[in-house]
Amino acid sequence: MKKMDGLSRRQFFSNAAKAGVAVSAAAAAGTLVPEMISKVTGGGEGQALAAGGEKHIFFSNKEVLFYDKLPDKKIKCKTCPRECTVGDRERGFCGNKENHGGKYYTLAYGNPCSANTDPIEKKPLFHFLPGTQAFSLSTAGCNFDCKFCQNWEISQSRPEQTRNYRAAPDDVVSYSRRTGAGSVAYTYGEPVVFLEYMLDCAAAAKKAGLRNVMISNGYINKKPLQRVCRAMDAIKIDFKAFSDKFYRDVCLGELKPVLETMQTIKSEGVWLELVTLLVPSMNDSADEMRKMSKWVKKNLGADVPVHFSRLSPMYKLKNLQPTPVSTMNRAYNIAKDEGLHFVYLGNVPGSDAENTYCPKCKKKIIGRYGFTVTENNIVKGRCRFCNAVIPGVWV
């Protein structure tokens, strides 16, 4: 039996059995044959790759890229600002990495628990290849615990709690091509916590002529972020609030590292869009919207698209009502008044604020209804009507 950097297959599956993890017979036998995926369909968020009832973890000896070794077989993870100190045979906050004998391994590598072919508008990315499809995937785990999480079944689970399907980076490229997608999106859960898998998938996708986009909370240290920026064509950051108290109490995180992340992405030249989910009475005050808009304009620029999304209550905030449309419109107007050029409203189908308007001539240059592009008047990156340059990544 081949030794895997201090952790043999026998040891791994013995540990899995003690933890109550179900593994496939093929995996237990050491023949980690990729699962055959018969169909990848459109549909809801986080749809599984294929049917099946058994949970699987396909072991990979992929070592975490960013961590420090400490005495007594402990490690300190350096991927995100939590910098978890993890003892031997233990895991950090995200739950999908494990210390074995002083080496830190990712259990997420090659183990997507959900995949879907989505319109790029669903991410949402409105200034990036509009009207195209993105092959979207996620593994279990997150470095936040947002009380309003829309994908908590994925983000707040560990790999042994989700139905996983073997998909090496080359497989991801194959599935993407099969669906006609123009890009691969790392989304649903938190890509920061499956960074090693994401980077290898992105390299394979780029080689195949596909684009890469990351949908993230932005809670990542600068060194790994710079590595990510070299691999991504666009990044959308979930800008939870302009309040450290909100980040600490509602997301179990911090605001400052996220602000620094957005500034780094901008400075690295990667296309950036922001989304703020407006949670009634918690992050939707006019004062906060104004301060947030001022910060974005000053630090990121007036051309960075800002999306305000309407809350659909779930997970730990089911007691709330959906965000009032009046609150959505107020946030939109404040951001526009503060000089942001591209402001959008999400989960308000039929709103004019789904559309893109030229900052110069004010004409509609991209029409949308929900996730469907109804018209596109951008030609070679310019407004069809007045020839103004429109910031973004266009077909």
N, C-alpha and C positions, 0 to 999 in steps of 0.2 A: 504493500500500500504506500503510495507516494506521500511523502511528508510535505505539508503546505506551510512553509515558513513558521514552524513551531506549532502548527495546528493541523493534525491529520484529518482525513475525511472521517475516520472512525470516531475520533474525538468530537468532531463537529456534530455528527449525527447523534452521538451519545448525549451531547449537551442539548441538542434539539429535542430529543425524546424526553429528557428530564424537564424541559420547559413546556412540554405538551405540544410540540410543533409537529405537524404532519408533513412528511417529505415523500416524494414520489419514489416508487420502487427503482426506477432507472437511476435517480439521483443517489439513492442509498447504495446502489451497486457500483457507483462510481462512473457510470456512463451518462454524463450530463448532456443528453441529446436535446436539442432545441425542441420545444413543443410546437406542433403543427398548428398554425392558426388558419382556420378555414375562411374566416370572414372578418373584416374590420368595417363596421358600419357607422353611419352618422347617428346622432341622437343625443341623449342627455349627457351631462357632465360625468366624467369618470366611468364611462361604460367599460366593462371588462373586455379583454381581447377575445375571449372565447368562452363557451359554456364549460361547466365542470364544477364539481362540488368539493374537491379536495384542495386544501391549502398546501402550497409548495414553497420551500426555500431552496433555490439552486445555489449551492455553495460556490463562491469565487474566492480565490486567495488575493483579492484586490486590496492592497493596503491603502489606507486613507492618505491623501497627499499632504495635508497640512496638520501636523501635530508634533509636539515635543515629547521626548522620552524623559521620564522622571525616575527617581529612586524607587525601589520596592515594586518594580513592574507597573508603576502607575504611568499614565500619560496625561498630557494636557492638549486638548483639541484646539487647533488654531484656525478652524474654518470660519467660525462666526464669533461675534463678540461675547457670547456666553463663556467661551474658553473653558469648557467643562474639564475638571480633573476627574479621571476615570480609573478606578482600580482594576486589577486583574479580574477577568471574567465579568466585568460590568459594562454598562452602557451609559452614554450621556443623555442629555435632555431629549434629543431627537429620536432616540430609541432604535436607530437603524445602523449603528456602528457599535462594535464590541471589541474590548481589549482582551487579547489572548497572549499572555506571557510577556506583556510589555510592548506588544505590537498592536496597532489599531487597525481593524478591518471593517470595511463597509459590507453590510448584509444587503444593501440595496442594489448592488451592481448586477445588471442583467435580470433584475426581478421586477419589471413593471407590474403594477396591480391594476392599472387602468390605461386605456388608450381610446382615442376617438379621432375621427376626421372632422375638424371644425372649420367654419369660415374664420379667416383671420380676424374679422370684425368681432368675433366672440371673445377674443383674448382680454380686453379689446385693444386692437391696434388699428387705428383709422388712417394713418399716414404711411402704412407699410404694405405694399403689394395688394391694394384693395381688390376685393372680389375673388381672391385666391383662397385655397384650402391649406390648412396646416395639420399635419399628422401630429397629434398631441398625446403625450404620455406622462405618467407619473409613477413613482414608487411610494410606498408608505413612509410617513414621517414628516415632521416639521420642527423648526426651532422656535415657533410661537405657539400659543394656545389661545387664539382669538375667540372670544365668547360668541361672536356672530359668524363663525366660519361656515362657508357655504359647502365645503368639501370635508367636513370633519371626520367622516367615515374613513377617509384616506389619510388626512393629515395627522390625526390623533391616534393612528394605529401603528403597530409595529409590523415588520414584514411577516412574522408568523401568524398575524391576525387577519391578513388579507389573502385573497386568491391571486397568486402570482404566476406569471408565465415567462418562461425562459425566452429572452430576446437580447441577443448580443448586438453590439452597434451595427454590424452589417445587416442583421435581421431588421433593425429599425429602418435602415435605408430601403431595404426591399419592400417593407410594408408601406413606406411613404410613397414609393414609386407606384405600387399597386393601386393606391387610392388616388393618384394624380395630384398629390399635394406638392406645393411649391416650396414648403418649408417644414421643418420639424420644430414643434413647440414643446418646451419643458415647462409643465404647468400643473394645474389641479392641486397637488400637494405643494411642497416647497423644494424647488430644484437645488437650493443651496445645500440641502442635506443629502442629495444624491449627486453631488458635484463630480465625482470621479466618473460615474456612469455618463452623466451629461456631457462632459468634455470629450470622452471617447466617441460618443454618438455624434457629437457636433463635428468632430474631425472626419468621421466617415461620411457624414452628410455633405460636408463642404467638398470633399473629394468627389462626390457624386453629383455635384452641381446644385445641391439643395441649400436653402438659407436656413439659419438657426435663430430662434427667438426664445427668450427666457421670460417667464411670468413669475415675479418674485416679490417677497416682502422687503427685500433689500437689506436684510440683516446678515451681513457678511463682512469679514475682515478685508482690508485693502489688498493684501497680496493675493489671496485667492480671487478676489474681484477682478484684479487686473488680468489674471489668467482667463477668467470668464469673458472679459471684454474682448480679448483677442479672438475668441471663438464665436461670439454672437454678432448677428447682423442687426438685432433690435432687442431692447429690454423694456418690459413694462413693469413699473414698480407700483405695488399697492401701497399708496401713501395713506396710512391708516388715519392719521389726524395730525394737526399741528399742535400737539399737546403731549408732553412727556408723561403726564399723569394718565392720559388715555392709553398710551403705549404700555405703561407699567400695570395699570389696573385691569385693562380689557384684553391686552394682547400678551402680557407677561414679557415685554421687551422694553426697548428704549428708543427714543426719537433720534438722538444725536447721531448714532451710527448710520441710520437710514438717510439722514440729510447728507452725511458725508458720502454715502454710496451714490446718491443721485448726482452729486457734484463730480465724483470720480468718473461715472459713466459718461457724463457730458464732456468732461475734459479728455476722455479717451476716444471721443468721436463716434460712439455707438448711438444709433437712433434710440431716443428715449421718449416714452409716454408714461403718464401718471394716471392712476385711478384712486379716487377716494370714495369709499362706501359711506354714505351719510346715514349715521345711526341717530334716530330721533332723541333729542335731549342730551346726547353724549358728545358729539363732535360736529354739530351742525349749526352752531351759533353764527350770526352774521359777523361778529368780531373775529372769530377763529377763521372763517372763510376769507375775510379781508387780509388777515395776517399771513395766511397760507399763500394767497395769491401774490401778495407783495414779495414774499420770500422767493417764490418760484420765478417771478419776473427778474428779480435782482440777481439770483444765483444760478438760474438755469436758462433764462431768456424767455422772451414773450412768445417765441415760436414753439415751445414744448407743449404738445397737446395735453390738456387736463380733462379728465372724464370724472364727472360726479355720477355715482351709481346709486340707485334706489334700493334700500334694504328690503329683502324678503326674509322675515324673521325665522330663525331656526337655531339649532344647537342649544346654546345656553341663554339665548335672548328671545325665546318664543313668546315671552310676555309682551313684547313690543308690537306696535302696529307698523305696517309698511311706512316708509318715509313719505310724508305728504308731498304731493306734486308741487305745492306752493313753496315748500322748503327747497326742492330741487331747482325751481325757477329762480329763487332768490340767490342760491349759490352761483348759478350760471350768470346772473346779472352782475353780481359782485365781481366775479373773476373777469368778466368783460370790461367792467368799469375800471378795474385796476390795470387794464392794458394787455391782458392775455389774448392772443390772436385766435387760438383754436380751443374752444371750450365745448364740451359735449355732455349730454345727459344720457345715462344708461338705464335700462329697464323702464323706460317711458316711451313705448312704441307710438309712433306717429308724431312725436315732438319734432319741431323744426330744429331743435338742438341736437338731433342725430346727424344732421347734414354738415358738410364742410362748405364754408363761404370764403371767397377770396378776400383777404384783408385790404386789398387795394380797390377793386371795383365793386365788392360786396355781393357779387353774383354767386349763386349756388354752383359749386364746382364738383361736389360729390353728393349725390342724393342717396339716402339710406332709409330703409324701413326695417327695424330690428337688425338682423344680421345680414340683410340682403342689400346689395348695392343696386340702386335703381337707375342711376346715371353717373357718368364719370366724364367730366370736362377738363381733365388734366392731360396735357399732351407734352410728353418729354419733360415732365416736371414743372410745367408752366400752365398758368390759367389760359384756357382756350379763348377767353374773351378779351383779356387785357395784356396777356403775355407776362404777367408777374410770376416770379419764381415762387413755387409753393414748397416749403420744406417737407421733406419726407424721403421715403425709398419707394420709387414707383416702378411699375412693370416696364 
